[in-house]
Amino acid sequence: MSSLKQQIFSFIAITGIHIGIVALAFSSQLILQNIVSIGVVLIVFVLSTLITSTGKIDNPETSAQKFLLGTTVQMLVALFFVLIARFTANDHFKSMSIHFLILFFAFLATQAYFLVKRVRQTKS
């Protein structure tokens, strides 16, 4: 299985685990309230992964530059989403932002892991 498919499946698995833990520990109603934030962070990271992982990488610096560009775009979208959520979802803002940030940092760590893995494969 290619690294791109592994990374996308990892994002989907992390999302499923997060939804399962929250549904078991708290309530399924909490998931329904925060489904938008979960969906937004999943879409942002999948699209960024498609952009940063495609193409031929000749050297590790190119891979790192693509990763930094993707991370910058992800953070801008994340901040914009949190800003919109602040003004539109006052009832569930705290819960929504917590779920968003948990998944954001979990996905960012996963993306960094696959970047390091890909750079090591290109070196050998």
C-alpha positions as CSV (number, residue, x, y, z in Angstrom):
1,M,0.0,0.0,0.0
2,S,1.3,3.4,-0.9
3,S,2.3,6.0,1.7
4,L,-0.5,8.3,0.5
5,K,-3.2,5.6,1.0
6,Q,-1.7,4.7,4.4
7,Q,-1.9,8.4,5.4
8,I,-5.5,8.9,4.3
9,F,-6.5,5.6,6.0
10,S,-4.7,6.8,9.1
11,F,-6.7,10.0,9.1
12,I,-10.0,8.1,8.7
13,A,-9.0,5.6,11.5
14,I,-8.1,8.4,13.9
15,T,-11.4,10.1,13.2
16,G,-13.2,6.8,13.9
17,I,-11.3,6.2,17.1
18,H,-12.1,9.8,18.2
19,I,-15.8,9.5,17.5
20,G,-15.9,6.1,19.2
21,I,-14.2,7.3,22.4
22,V,-16.4,10.4,22.6
23,A,-19.5,8.4,21.9
24,L,-18.7,5.9,24.6
25,A,-17.3,8.2,27.2
26,F,-19.7,11.1,26.8
27,S,-22.7,10.9,24.5
28,S,-23.5,10.4,20.9
29,Q,-25.3,13.8,21.0
30,L,-21.9,15.4,21.5
31,I,-20.7,13.9,18.2
32,L,-23.8,15.2,16.4
33,Q,-23.1,18.7,17.7
34,N,-19.5,18.6,16.6
35,I,-19.8,16.7,13.3
36,V,-19.1,19.8,11.3
37,S,-15.7,20.5,13.1
38,I,-14.8,16.8,12.7
39,G,-15.7,16.9,9.0
40,V,-13.8,20.2,8.3
41,V,-10.6,19.0,9.9
42,L,-10.7,15.7,8.1
43,I,-11.3,17.4,4.7
44,V,-8.6,20.0,5.2
45,F,-6.0,17.3,6.1
46,V,-7.0,14.9,3.3
47,L,-6.7,17.7,0.7
48,S,-3.4,19.0,2.1
49,T,-2.1,15.4,2.1
50,L,-3.0,15.0,-1.5
51,I,-1.2,18.2,-2.4
52,T,2.0,17.6,-0.3
53,S,2.3,13.9,-1.0
54,T,1.9,13.9,-4.8
55,G,4.7,14.5,-7.2
56,K,8.3,13.3,-7.4
57,I,10.6,14.3,-4.6
58,D,14.2,14.7,-5.6
59,N,15.5,15.9,-2.3
60,P,14.3,16.1,1.3
61,E,14.3,19.9,1.2
62,T,11.5,19.9,-1.4
63,S,9.5,17.5,0.8
64,A,10.0,19.8,3.8
65,Q,9.0,22.9,1.9
66,K,5.8,21.2,0.7
67,F,5.0,20.1,4.3
68,L,5.6,23.6,5.6
69,L,3.4,25.1,2.9
70,G,0.6,22.6,3.6
71,T,0.9,23.2,7.3
72,T,0.6,26.9,6.9
73,V,-2.5,26.6,4.7
74,Q,-4.0,24.1,7.3
75,M,-3.4,26.5,10.1
76,L,-5.0,29.4,8.2
77,V,-8.0,27.4,7.4
78,A,-8.2,26.2,11.0
79,L,-8.1,29.7,12.4
80,F,-10.7,30.9,9.9
81,F,-13.0,28.0,10.8
82,V,-12.6,28.7,14.6
83,L,-13.3,32.3,13.9
84,I,-16.5,31.5,12.0
85,A,-17.5,29.0,14.6
86,R,-17.1,31.6,17.3
87,F,-19.6,33.9,15.8
88,T,-22.1,31.3,14.5
89,A,-22.1,28.5,17.1
90,N,-22.0,30.2,20.5
91,D,-23.9,27.3,22.2
92,H,-21.3,24.7,21.3
93,F,-18.2,26.8,20.6
94,K,-16.0,25.4,23.4
95,S,-16.9,21.8,22.7
96,M,-16.5,22.3,18.9
97,S,-13.1,24.0,19.2
98,I,-11.8,21.3,21.6
99,H,-12.8,18.5,19.2
100,F,-11.3,20.4,16.3
101,L,-8.0,21.0,18.1
102,I,-7.7,17.4,19.3
103,L,-8.1,16.1,15.8
104,F,-6.0,18.9,14.3
105,F,-2.9,18.0,16.4
106,A,-3.5,14.2,16.0
107,F,-3.6,14.7,12.2
108,L,-0.6,17.0,12.3
109,A,1.5,14.4,14.2
110,T,0.4,11.7,11.7
111,Q,1.3,13.9,8.8
112,A,4.7,14.6,10.3
113,Y,5.3,10.9,10.9
114,F,4.6,10.1,7.2
115,L,6.8,13.0,6.1
116,V,9.8,11.6,8.0
117,K,9.0,8.1,6.7
118,R,8.9,9.4,3.1
119,V,12.1,11.3,3.5
120,R,13.9,8.3,4.9
121,Q,12.7,6.2,2.0
122,T,14.0,8.7,-0.6
123,K,17.5,8.8,1.1
124,S,18.0,5.0,0.8
